[in-house]
Amino acid sequence: MFKNNRIFYVVMALVITAACGGGGNSNNSVGPAGTSIPKQPSFTISNLSISPSLFTQSEHALAYVYVDVSPSVGAIKRMNLIKGNGSIDPSLGIIYGPNVNTIVGKLQVDNTSVGMFTNEIQLETTTGNISNTLNQNITVVAFLPDLNMIAPSNAIVGSDGFTLTATGTGFSPNSIVMWNSSFSPPAYPLKTTYVSSTELQAQVPASALTRVEVVGIFVSTPDVSSTASQSFSIHNP
């Protein structure tokens, strides 16, 4: 077929190179018209959790990242942060269980910027295999909400409703003043008006003042945290 052995060997070398994706150790292969095709995941991870997922600008921003691998795929080389906030510590811990390895990594969060960040995690084995990616949100806030004072702090049983002023720090427009009565658990929200990051006003209805008791008042900010309680006393005349 080939008149010259040299031509035959050149043709065979080109065929082998093409079959191997062009050679080298690239994570990508070459598609039509020279386009790059990303390397596909070769094993599956699940149950990603980042704990804690809430940070403030002032605290040491360190979180643990947990992800399950099932079945085990051998030694894990590293946990990759594909996108998000922070960096992954190269050291890894592994928790073994029935047919599952829980891989534990450390996430150092860049807490200089306030906001919500989507962190996307991937695992890579020592043999170069990669997993699918999973993501979870983390939130960095300037200050955690703190309730310092309520006014008034008491009322006579059977009295009319009134406006309660909650003073503190770190409040946001979606912060809610909560009324925690031992007679109607769990705590329920009061109609709340946001005044500023240090003040909220809440409407206490007359129906909440029909029993002698000490009520816990706290502020809840969804997706952030709840404050400690301040005591509100309902007493006899």
C-alpha positions, 0 to 999 in steps of 0.5 A: 500500500505504501511505497516508502516505509518512512511515509507509512511510519509518519502516517501511523504516528499521526493516527496514534497522536490523533487517537490520544487527543494530541498528546500531553497531560492536558485536562481538555481534549480537542473537539471539532474545528480545534475547539477545547472540550473540558475534561468530564467528571469521572466520579461523583461527590454529594452532600456538600456542607460548609460550616459555618456559612455565616461570617462577619468582617471582624471574626477569624473567617475559617470554615470546614467543608464536608463532601461525600464520595461514594464509592471510594475512588482512592486517594484524594489529592486536593479539594478545588475551589472552582469559584467563590470566596476564599481559598482551600487549605491544601491539607485534607481529612477523611472520615470513613464510613460504609461505602462512603468517604467524607472528605473534610477541607478547610476554607479560609474566607476573604471577609473584607467584602460584605455579601453573599457568595456562591462557593463551588467545590470539586475534588481531584484524586492523586491520579488526576481524576476529577469529580462533579462540582457542588455549590453552597452559599456563604454570607459575610455581614458587617456585624451580627445583629445585637439587641441591646435594649427594649422600651418600654420593658414592661406593661400592666396585664390587660392594657392596650397595645403599644409600640415597642422600640428595639435598640441595637446594632446590625439590623437590616430592613428584613429584621423582625422583632419576635415575641417569645411567650411561654403561653404560645410557643414558638416565638411569633413575629411582631409587625416590625418597622425598620428605622435604622441599623440600630433601631426597630419599632414593633407593634405589640397587640393587646392580645399579647398582654392578657397574662402575667408573665415574663416574655422574651423579646429578640430580633431575627434576621432571616439568613443571618442570625437571631439575637439574644433575648431581652426580658419584657414583664407583664405584671398586675397593677 
